[in-house]
Amino acid sequence: MKRPFLIMAFLLSAMLIFASCEETPNDVNDDKEQSRVLVVYFSCTGTTKRLAEYAADILVAGIHEIVPEVPYTSADLNYSNDDCRANREQNNPSARPAIKNGMENMEKYDVILLGYPIWWGQAPKIIYTFLETYDFSGKTIVPFCTSGSSGIGTSDTNLHALAPGINWMSGRRFSGSETKNGISQWIESLNVNSKNQ
Ligand SMILES: Cc1cc2nc3c(=O)[nH]c(=O)nc-3n(C[C@H](O)[C@H](O)[C@H](O)COP(=O)(O)O)c2cc1C
């Protein structure tokens, strides 16, 4: 008589243990909600976007794309034309291309991984707009970039003046063919934990 009851009790507790261990999509979303790390990126042709998505995935962190008010066309990005939009912006120290989408909850984050493509050795000017829009006091920013062949150069350190007095970590350049594993190794070396930073 006792045996069926014991079997039932065992099965029930096994089911409860299993249910509490299994990570459901909602759990992942909760983790993202609670994360103190945010991956922010600007990307015109998808290269930086792909790596930003790897980073957010690995960190179970939120992700935010910087969307330009006026999208960049392929003519705008045709850097062999001296007068293309991207070149004009990069040559103009006061260019600050407008951002279409704002962020309301920046205060929620302690660590921001900031991704951009290299444009003429520097970060696109829209990154400057982003850095001048928010108060980053008390935060850590980790720049990363993608490029055809150039290194990160001064593109990361030149951003420091736009958000002074915060914890700027060294930036890192990746090629367009970087793997998720490569991003994972980089993130490990940063020692930033997505939860409760
Ligand atoms: C206006 C412009 C300037 C660029 N300047 C450089 C450069 O100085 N060095 C380099 O290696 N790649 C340069 N590139 C190539 C981009 O950095 C590279 O394709 C990047 O991975 C694109 O990222 P995205 O797909 O996220 O926009 C330039 C691209 C554009 C559009």
The ligand as a Tripos MOL2 file, in Angstrom:
@<TRIPOS>MOLECULE
LIG
   31    33     1     0     0
SMALL
NO_CHARGES

@<TRIPOS>ATOM
      1 C1         33.5980   55.3430  -44.0340 C.3       1 LIG1
      2 C2         34.3540   54.0790  -43.7290 C.ar      1 LIG1
      3 C3         35.6690   54.1420  -43.3240 C.ar      1 LIG1
      4 C4         36.3800   52.9750  -43.0130 C.ar      1 LIG1
      5 N1         37.6620   53.0820  -42.5590 N.ar      1 LIG1
      6 C5         38.3600   51.9750  -42.2660 C.ar      1 LIG1
      7 C6         39.6930   52.0710  -41.7750 C.ar      1 LIG1
      8 O1         40.2330   53.1560  -41.5410 O.2       1 LIG1
      9 N2         40.3630   50.9100  -41.5490 N.ar      1 LIG1
     10 C7         39.7940   49.6820  -41.7610 C.ar      1 LIG1
     11 O2         40.4500   48.6790  -41.5470 O.2       1 LIG1
     12 N3         38.5070   49.5540  -42.1790 N.ar      1 LIG1
     13 C8         37.7780   50.6750  -42.4380 C.ar      1 LIG1
     14 N4         36.4800   50.5730  -42.8500 N.ar      1 LIG1
     15 C9         35.8650   49.2320  -42.9070 C.3       1 LIG1
     16 C10        35.0030   48.9570  -41.6510 C.3       1 LIG1
     17 O3         35.6790   49.2860  -40.4640 O.3       1 LIG1
     18 C11        34.6160   47.4740  -41.5550 C.3       1 LIG1
     19 O4         34.0440   47.0410  -42.7470 O.3       1 LIG1
     20 C12        33.6900   47.2350  -40.3660 C.3       1 LIG1
     21 O5         33.8370   45.9050  -39.9280 O.3       1 LIG1
     22 C13        32.2240   47.4870  -40.7200 C.3       1 LIG1
     23 O6         31.4310   47.2660  -39.5880 O.3       1 LIG1
     24 P1         29.8290   47.2310  -39.6300 P.3       1 LIG1
     25 O7         29.4560   46.1320  -40.6160 O.co2     1 LIG1
     26 O8         29.4380   46.8910  -38.2480 O.co2     1 LIG1
     27 O9         29.3610   48.5770  -40.0850 O.co2     1 LIG1
     28 C14        35.7510   51.7080  -43.1640 C.ar      1 LIG1
     29 C15        34.4120   51.6420  -43.5890 C.ar      1 LIG1
     30 C16        33.7210   52.8160  -43.8690 C.ar      1 LIG1
     31 C17        32.2730   52.7380  -44.3010 C.3       1 LIG1
@<TRIPOS>BOND
     1     1     2 1
     2     2     3 ar
     3     2    30 ar
     4     3     4 ar
     5     4     5 ar
     6     4    28 ar
     7     5     6 ar
     8     6     7 ar
     9     6    13 1
    10     7     8 2
    11     7     9 ar
    12     9    10 ar
    13    10    11 2
    14    10    12 ar
    15    12    13 ar
    16    13    14 ar
    17    14    15 1
    18    14    28 ar
    19    15    16 1
    20    16    17 1
    21    16    18 1
    22    18    19 1
    23    18    20 1
    24    20    21 1
    25    20    22 1
    26    22    23 1
    27    23    24 1
    28    24    25 2
    29    24    26 1
    30    24    27 1
    31    28    29 ar
    32    29    30 ar
    33    30    31 1
@<TRIPOS>SUBSTRUCTURE
     1 LIG1         1 GROUP 0 **** ****
